[in-house]
Amino acid sequence: MSGRQELQQLSQQLEEVEGEIEGLQATVESIREEQNEADEAIEAIETLESGSTVQVPLGGGAYVRAEVADIDEVIVELGADYAAEFEQEGAIDALESKQENLEDRIEEVTEQISELEAESAQLEQQAQQAQQQAMQQQMQQMGGQGGGPGGPDEQ
């Protein structure tokens, strides 16, 4: 494989790795948003009382005022399209457990990002070496042609 082909292949691999890193960084951001939503839910559950008036989202940016009939009937999403009803403390425990799982997921994804960044650095180093080799080959070819245009074609 010529130095130019190797450089092109390394460049393509580097782009793929950088794309994976960006995707994983977006995943971390999404998980952090989910953690913030759980924080907000915990705070709301801790401060709400039966009979409180709240704004309930209907979707599409629309809300309706509603009265909390019983704070001891809180439904919490568990994941994988499952939800469960909890009393107030149970709901808080479930949300805190969910946050811990999300934090574990962030650590896993961050580790993957670190591995890909190391791979990216290695690919960059290989690309620099391939570029230097290609330049050396080009210089040798130019030198082998008698130092410039019009010289003998010795390859």
N, C-alpha and C positions, 0 to 999 in steps of 0.2 A: 504494500500500500504506500502510495506516495505521501510525502509530508503534508501536501495540500489536502489530500483526501482524509488523512488522519485528523487534521485540524478541523475540517468540516464535520466529521463524525463526532469529535469531542465537543464542538460547538453545539451540535444538535443535542447531545446528551446533557450538556450543561443547561440548555434551555428547558429540557424536560424536567430536570431536577429542580430548577428554579420555579417552574410551574407547579410542581408538587409542593414545594415549600409554601408558595403563595396560597394554595388550596388548604393546606394544613393550618396556616395562620388564620385564614378565614374561619376554619372550623373552631379554633381556639376562641376567636371573637364571638362566634355564635354560642358557644358553651358559656362564655362569660355573661352574655346577655341573658341566658337561661338562669344563671346563678343570680343575677340581679333581680329577675322576676320572682324567683323563689324568696329572696330577701324581702322584697316588697310584700309578698303574700304573707310571710311570717309576721312582719310588722303589722299588717292589717289585721291578721287573726288575733294577735296579742292585744290590739287596741280596740277592736270592735266589741260591741256588747249587743245582746238581743234587743231589738227595738231600734237599733241605729238605722239611719237612712244612708244609703250608698248609691253611687252611680254604677250601673251594671252595663258593661259593653255589649252591644247587640251585633257588632260587626260593621264594617264599612264606615267607621268613625261615628256611629250613632250610639247614644247611651240613653238609659231610662233610669229614673229614680226608683229605688225599691227599698223596702224596709226589711231588715234582717229579722226573720221570725225566730230563729234559734241558732245561736253561734255554735252549739254543740252538734251541728249537722254540716260539716265541711267536707266537700268532695275534692280529693286531690288526685291529679293525674299521676299515675305510677310509671308510665312509659308503655311503649308498644300498644298504644290505643286502649290501655286499661286505666281505670280509675277506681277509687274506693272511698267510702264515706267514713269519716273519723269524727270523734269529738274534738274539741279545741286543742287540747294538749297532744292528742294523737296525730292531728293534722300537722302541728308544728314539728313533731318528731319525724314524720314522714318527709316533710320538706327539708329538714336538716339532713336526713339520710340521703335524700336526692342530691343535695348540695355536695355532700362528701363524695358521692359517686361521680358527680360532675368534676370535682377537683381531681379525682384519680384519673379521669379521662383527659383532663388538661395536662396532667403530668405525662401521660402516655404519649399524647400528641406532641408535646414539647420535646420529649425524648426523640421522637421520630424526626422532628424538625432539626434537632442537633445532629443526628446521624446524616441527614440529607445535606446539611450545611458543611459537614466534614467531607462528604462525597463531592460536593460542589467545589470546595477548596482544592481537593485532589485533582478534579477534572481541570480546573483552571491552571494548576501547576503543569499538568500534562499538556494542555493546550499551549502554554508558554514555551515548553520544551519543543513541541512539534513546530511551533512558529519559528523558533530559533534554528531548528534543523532545516526547515524549508528555506530560510534565508541563507544558511550556509551552503546548501545545495545550489541555490541560485547564484551565489557568489562564485562557487567553484565552476559552475557552467559558464559564467561570464569570463572567468579567468582562463578556462580551457579553450575559449574561442579567440584567443590572442589578445585579450584585453579590451575588446570592443567590437562594434559592428564592422563587418567586412573582413574579419579574420577567418582563419580556417575553422570549419565546423567539426570539432573533435568532441564527440560524446561517447 
